Amino acid sequence: MHAGFTALRTHMPMNITARHPGVGHTPEVDADIARITGLWQELRHQHQADGPFLFGHFTIADAFYAPVVTRFLTYDVPLPPLAQAYADHILSLPAMQEWYDAAAAEVA
């Protein structure tokens, strides 16, 4: 993630305390979103019997995609069902809740 999906990172920068529904869409961003959600859907379909993460159990892939999940929430990106379930699960994790709480407590 840190070196890929350049259009998404450029046009939908990470800001977990903001909400910008519909902002940042370009054809390149939409292609990044389609690639990401396609990967998520495929992996969840293959591994959903093993647990709620991309490969069933938590892996580094889930940590790498956590910032993408936050972008999809910030920019209100509609997701296919399995991808939305995955994003919802990531957002429900205690570590993610702590991250959101800490960001909300920051003084600008």
Backbone as JSON, one array per atom type, in Angstrom:
{
  "sequence": "MHAGFTALRTHMPMNITARHPGVGHTPEVDADIARITGLWQELRHQHQADGPFLFGHFTIADAFYAPVVTRFLTYDVPLPPLAQAYADHILSLPAMQEWYDAAAAEVA",
  "N": [[0.82, -1.19, 0.0], [1.95, 1.25, 0.75], [3.53, 2.01, -1.39], [1.99, 1.69, -3.6], [-1.14, 2.14, -5.38], [-1.3, 4.86, -6.07], [-2.96, 6.91, -7.13], [-5.24, 6.8, -5.47], [-4.07, 7.41, -2.97], [-3.17, 9.99, -3.54], [-5.46, 11.53, -4.29], [-7.34, 10.98, -2.38], [-6.49, 11.62, 0.39], [-5.4, 10.38, 3.59], [-7.37, 10.99, 6.37], [-8.66, 10.55, 9.22], [-10.47, 11.85, 10.84], [-12.06, 13.41, 9.29], [-14.83, 13.91, 7.01], [-15.63, 13.44, 3.74], [-17.68, 12.94, 1.64], [-17.93, 11.54, -1.58], [-15.84, 13.05, -2.67], [-12.77, 13.35, -4.51], [-12.83, 11.4, -6.49], [-11.54, 10.13, -9.44], [-10.94, 8.81, -12.71], [-8.64, 7.21, -12.4], [-8.46, 6.87, -9.62], [-10.86, 5.51, -9.18], [-10.22, 3.18, -10.55], [-8.17, 2.19, -8.89], [-9.71, 1.75, -6.56], [-11.48, -0.21, -7.51], [-9.65, -2.28, -8.01], [-8.64, -2.79, -5.44], [-11.01, -3.47, -3.97], [-11.77, -5.65, -5.45], [-9.66, -7.44, -4.91], [-10.05, -7.72, -2.12], [-12.64, -8.85, -2.07], [-12.2, -11.27, -3.43], [-10.29, -12.54, -1.74], [-11.73, -12.65, 0.7], [-13.86, -14.24, -0.07], [-12.49, -16.65, -0.58], [-11.43, -17.22, 1.98], [-13.32, -16.89, 3.99], [-14.47, -18.81, 5.67], [-12.5, -19.26, 7.48], [-12.27, -17.11, 9.17], [-12.68, -13.51, 9.86], [-10.86, -11.85, 8.54], [-8.66, -10.86, 5.76], [-7.19, -13.18, 5.03], [-8.51, -14.95, 6.6], [-7.43, -15.26, 9.33], [-5.82, -12.64, 11.26], [-3.38, -10.83, 9.49], [-0.35, -9.3, 8.24], [-1.23, -8.12, 5.91], [-3.78, -7.18, 6.53], [-3.14, -5.15, 8.32], [-1.75, -3.45, 6.58], [-3.82, -2.68, 4.88], [-5.53, -1.29, 6.55], [-5.32, 1.63, 6.62], [-6.47, 2.14, 4.12], [-9.07, 1.28, 4.48], [-9.89, 3.28, 6.24], [-9.81, 5.5, 4.56], [-11.83, 4.82, 2.73], [-14.05, 5.08, 4.37], [-13.87, 7.82, 5.1], [-14.26, 9.08, 2.61], [-16.64, 8.05, 1.86], [-16.92, 5.75, 0.2], [-18.66, 3.57, -1.8], [-18.96, 0.09, -1.26], [-18.66, -3.32, -2.4], [-20.6, -6.1, -1.05], [-19.0, -8.2, 0.44], [-16.56, -6.86, 0.7], [-17.39, -4.6, 2.1], [-18.23, -5.77, 4.51], [-15.76, -6.71, 5.41], [-14.37, -4.24, 5.71], [-15.99, -3.06, 7.69], [-15.49, -4.83, 9.79], [-12.72, -4.41, 10.24], [-12.8, -1.73, 11.05], [-14.11, -2.04, 13.45], [-12.3, -3.1, 15.21], [-10.55, -3.04, 18.35], [-8.01, -1.71, 18.33], [-8.27, -0.03, 16.12], [-10.36, 1.57, 16.97], [-9.1, 2.85, 19.1], [-7.22, 4.3, 17.64], [-8.86, 6.06, 16.17], [-10.02, 7.44, 18.34], [-7.73, 8.66, 19.46], [-6.98, 10.31, 17.33], [-9.17, 12.04, 17.23], [-8.8, 13.37, 19.6], [-6.6, 14.93, 19.15], [-5.04, 18.14, 19.06], [-5.39, 20.71, 16.83]],
  "CA": [[0.0, 0.0, 0.0], [2.75, 2.47, 0.89], [4.14, 2.38, -2.66], [1.04, 1.47, -4.67], [-2.41, 2.85, -5.35], [-0.89, 6.26, -6.03], [-4.09, 7.81, -7.37], [-6.04, 6.81, -4.25], [-3.34, 8.15, -1.94], [-3.06, 11.39, -3.93], [-6.75, 12.23, -4.37], [-8.11, 10.68, -1.18], [-5.52, 11.5, 1.48], [-5.93, 9.84, 4.84], [-7.75, 11.91, 7.44], [-9.73, 9.76, 9.83], [-11.46, 12.67, 11.54], [-12.83, 14.17, 8.3], [-15.79, 13.23, 6.14], [-15.68, 14.1, 2.44], [-18.38, 12.02, 0.73], [-17.89, 11.8, -3.01], [-14.68, 13.84, -3.1], [-11.54, 12.65, -4.87], [-12.96, 10.39, -7.54], [-11.05, 10.31, -10.8], [-10.9, 7.46, -13.3], [-7.52, 6.45, -11.81], [-8.86, 6.51, -8.25], [-11.88, 4.47, -9.28], [-9.52, 1.95, -10.92], [-7.54, 1.7, -7.65], [-10.77, 1.24, -5.7], [-11.95, -1.47, -8.1], [-8.61, -3.3, -7.81], [-8.61, -3.12, -4.0], [-12.22, -4.18, -3.57], [-11.71, -6.96, -6.1], [-8.77, -8.28, -4.1], [-10.72, -8.01, -0.85], [-13.75, -9.77, -2.32], [-11.64, -12.57, -3.76], [-9.69, -13.14, -0.54], [-12.78, -12.96, 1.68], [-14.58, -15.4, -0.6], [-11.64, -17.83, -0.4], [-11.03, -17.49, 3.36], [-14.31, -16.47, 4.98], [-14.72, -19.87, 6.64], [-11.4, -19.28, 8.44], [-12.31, -15.92, 10.02], [-13.16, -12.28, 9.21], [-9.79, -11.07, 7.92], [-8.44, -11.19, 4.36], [-6.78, -14.57, 4.94], [-9.18, -15.62, 7.7], [-6.84, -14.74, 10.56], [-5.14, -11.36, 11.07], [-2.03, -10.87, 8.93], [0.2, -7.98, 7.9], [-2.06, -7.56, 4.84], [-4.86, -6.42, 7.18], [-2.54, -3.92, 8.83], [-1.45, -2.58, 5.43], [-5.05, -2.15, 4.3], [-6.3, -0.48, 7.52], [-5.47, 3.01, 6.16], [-7.4, 2.18, 2.99], [-10.4, 1.2, 5.08], [-10.25, 4.61, 6.77], [-10.09, 6.37, 3.4], [-13.14, 4.48, 2.19], [-15.03, 5.69, 5.27], [-13.77, 9.28, 4.98], [-14.78, 9.53, 1.32], [-17.93, 7.38, 1.67], [-16.8, 4.93, -1.01], [-19.53, 2.38, -1.74], [-18.21, -1.15, -1.4], [-19.43, -4.56, -2.56], [-20.93, -6.67, 0.27], [-17.9, -8.82, 1.2], [-15.58, -5.82, 1.0], [-17.97, -3.77, 3.17], [-18.16, -6.55, 5.75], [-14.37, -6.68, 5.83], [-14.08, -2.89, 6.19], [-16.69, -2.89, 8.97], [-14.77, -5.59, 10.82], [-11.48, -3.71, 10.55], [-13.14, -0.52, 11.82], [-14.6, -2.42, 14.78], [-11.21, -3.61, 16.05], [-10.16, -2.11, 19.41], [-6.88, -0.87, 17.92], [-8.79, 1.0, 15.22], [-11.12, 2.5, 17.8], [-8.1, 3.67, 19.8], [-6.64, 5.2, 16.63], [-9.86, 7.11, 15.94], [-10.13, 8.25, 19.58], [-6.53, 9.48, 19.57], [-7.05, 11.35, 16.3], [-10.2, 13.0, 17.64], [-8.28, 14.12, 20.73], [-5.48, 15.79, 18.75], [-5.29, 19.57, 18.95], [-4.84, 21.16, 15.55]],
  "C": [[0.86, 1.25, 0.0], [3.38, 2.9, -0.43], [3.18, 2.22, -3.84], [-0.2, 2.33, -4.5], [-2.19, 4.36, -5.23], [-2.07, 7.22, -6.21], [-4.96, 7.92, -6.11], [-5.35, 7.64, -3.17], [-3.26, 9.64, -2.26], [-4.39, 12.13, -3.8], [-7.67, 11.98, -3.19], [-7.14, 10.51, -0.02], [-6.19, 11.04, 2.78], [-6.17, 10.96, 5.85], [-8.93, 11.28, 8.15], [-10.74, 10.59, 10.61], [-12.35, 13.45, 10.58], [-13.85, 13.28, 7.61], [-15.93, 14.06, 4.88], [-16.39, 13.2, 1.43], [-18.29, 12.47, -0.72], [-16.7, 12.56, -3.53], [-13.56, 12.9, -3.54], [-11.65, 11.63, -5.98], [-12.43, 10.89, -8.87], [-11.09, 8.91, -11.43], [-9.78, 6.6, -12.7], [-7.83, 6.01, -10.38], [-9.88, 5.38, -8.3], [-11.26, 3.14, -9.72], [-8.8, 1.34, -9.71], [-8.58, 1.07, -6.73], [-11.27, -0.11, -6.22], [-10.93, -2.59, -7.87], [-8.58, -3.76, -6.35], [-9.83, -3.94, -3.61], [-12.29, -5.55, -4.25], [-10.82, -7.93, -5.34], [-9.44, -8.69, -2.8], [-11.82, -9.05, -1.05], [-13.22, -11.18, -2.58], [-11.07, -13.27, -2.53], [-10.74, -13.5, 0.5], [-13.59, -14.17, 1.22], [-13.8, -16.69, -0.34], [-11.47, -18.22, 1.06], [-12.09, -17.19, 4.4], [-14.63, -17.55, 6.01], [-13.66, -19.91, 7.74], [-11.38, -18.08, 9.38], [-12.6, -14.68, 9.21], [-12.1, -11.44, 8.5], [-9.53, -11.54, 6.49], [-8.05, -12.65, 4.16], [-7.38, -15.4, 6.08], [-8.71, -15.09, 9.03], [-6.09, -13.45, 10.25], [-3.73, -11.58, 10.54], [-1.57, -9.44, 8.68], [-0.6, -7.33, 6.78], [-3.2, -6.72, 5.43], [-4.33, -5.11, 7.75], [-2.24, -2.94, 7.69], [-2.71, -1.95, 4.86], [-5.88, -1.33, 5.28], [-6.39, 0.99, 7.09], [-6.4, 3.16, 4.95], [-8.83, 2.13, 3.5], [-10.81, 2.58, 5.6], [-10.55, 5.58, 5.64], [-11.48, 6.09, 2.84], [-14.25, 5.03, 3.07], [-15.03, 7.21, 5.1], [-14.46, 9.78, 3.72], [-16.07, 8.82, 0.93], [-17.94, 6.57, 0.37], [-17.73, 3.73, -0.87], [-18.73, 1.12, -2.05], [-19.14, -2.32, -1.66], [-19.6, -5.24, -1.2], [-19.78, -7.3, 1.04], [-16.83, -7.81, 1.58], [-16.1, -4.91, 2.12], [-17.93, -4.49, 4.5], [-16.74, -6.57, 6.29], [-14.01, -5.31, 6.41], [-14.74, -2.65, 7.55], [-15.97, -3.63, 10.09], [-13.48, -4.89, 11.22], [-11.78, -2.48, 11.41], [-13.61, -0.84, 13.24], [-13.5, -2.89, 15.73], [-10.84, -2.59, 17.13], [-9.0, -1.19, 19.03], [-7.34, 0.25, 16.99], [-9.6, 2.03, 16.02], [-10.19, 3.42, 18.58], [-7.48, 4.7, 18.86], [-7.59, 6.36, 16.36], [-10.0, 8.02, 17.16], [-8.92, 9.18, 19.73], [-6.54, 10.6, 18.54], [-8.05, 12.43, 16.67], [-9.7, 13.9, 18.78], [-7.13, 15.06, 20.38], [-5.93, 17.25, 18.67], [-4.61, 20.06, 17.68], [-3.9, 22.32, 15.71]]
}
